[in-house]
Amino acid sequence: MFERRLTALFAAYREAWAANSAERLESFWATDEPAPFYKAEEIDRIITDWDELRAYWRHNETFNETIDLRFDDLSSVPAGPGRCLAGLRMQWSIRFAADARTIDGRPFSWAGQTMGGENHVAALLSANAEQLRFCAWVEAPNAPLSYIAKLYLERGQER
């Protein structure tokens, strides 16, 4: 039962990212918590401030033209009363806006192009009878050499 709730949550979160809506993304978060804990692989720091996280999501609305996230290999464990820790694999594909700029306003070198990859996510959720909400999100790519070797080996098997 609980795994179905988690699977449904991640399916809806995928749709919110595809809609590229900061407002929809925020609706999945436990904003009554004192602070978020958010680490996307493309940023070099952990966000622990609601205003900064909202600014990150708003920036993505103009930075990304399309976003496709796919979640699988979900597992979870209890993490104290009313909490669970979920882990899963995330495959992502993003087409950047033609006029994309970094959050500090500089032109983005991949503007208008598509990029994708895969990583793992660890997410802490608050859980009650009515809803699941994110409290923390950490994206963890595999080590570059391991990732490149995996791609190389997969490519060799396709032939």
Secondary structure, DSSP 8 states (H G I E B T S, - for coil): -HHHHHHHHHHHHHHHHHHT-HHHHHTTB-TTSS--EEE-TTSSS-B--HHHHHHHHHHHHHHEEEEEEEEEEEEEEE-STTEEEEEEEEEEEEEE-TT-B-TTS-B-TTTT-EEEEEEEEEEEEEE-SS-EEEEEEEEE---HHHHHHHHHHHHHHH-
